């Protein structure tokens, strides 16, 4: 789930805003756009599989967030239009038991200009995500709109492995990570190796939830880099933190992809899914908003007491 809070007035604007709202271009997907009045409060995407179950889960989310109305958009290639239209209407019927459904639409692609169709009236109209004002403002704000979910997944793909260091001082590692995050730099192989050696200790892992206080975007980049170059439990913990940082920033798609990568790593190496990862996934599935998920931010006193690290935070950074 992604929470953009955008004001939109027409169906063409709503559909064109989807890539910016999700921060990637969806394909073969169902997107539910939730509104309070004319304000888009969040957008949620799911695959075109087991749509009835997913729609019932979405109802729980809509009720929890007090959503007033939704628009349901199916993105599917033209050969699959008939099945996509049926899926859309089934989902809309289920969602209508919880909120008002104010529009159901099909569009073949959101990678560029396309012709969308209103599934209620069968009227067609042009949609241009590239020319969307929402897309322009998103890019201007420095937020990337990826061409696909695969592109997001590449942020967490395996890269050359850096083996854990034989010895590492946890407090020093945490303070060095905070310094790298604050400086908007990438960790070198030595810091990655030392991080891999200590991140599996739960007090140290938990202390890393303080890193966004030195720069949330930079913290994600640092943890994603560590995840790419580590393996097994170290990679799982780094991906868990990276996913939380995405959720904290309102990027639900990237959070889910990071959690998927963590679960895949656990399965591939035969490690039980860590409890923190399970809880973070549950929070994402329950559509906890970023303000709620920020409660995992750790205070400096706790970090000092459990790890010895001094992480006071940086008042000039988000």
Secondary structure as UniProt FT lines:
FT   STRAND          6..7
FT   HELIX           11..16
FT   HELIX           18..22
FT   STRAND          29..36
FT   TURN            37..38
FT   STRAND          39..47
FT   HELIX           51..64
FT   TURN            65..66
FT   STRAND          69..75
FT   HELIX           78..80
FT   HELIX           81..95
FT   TURN            96..98
FT   STRAND          100..107
FT   STRAND          114..118
FT   TURN            119..121
FT   STRAND          124..127
FT   HELIX           129..131
FT   HELIX           133..140
FT   TURN            141..142
FT   HELIX           149..153
FT   HELIX           154..156
FT   HELIX           170..182
FT   TURN            183..184
FT   HELIX           189..198
FT   TURN            199..200
FT   HELIX           202..207
FT   HELIX           208..214
FT   HELIX           216..229
FT   HELIX           232..248
FT   TURN            249..250
FT   HELIX           252..269
FT   HELIX           275..285
FT   TURN            286..287
FT   HELIX           290..293
FT   HELIX           294..296
FT   HELIX           300..307
FT   TURN            315..316
//
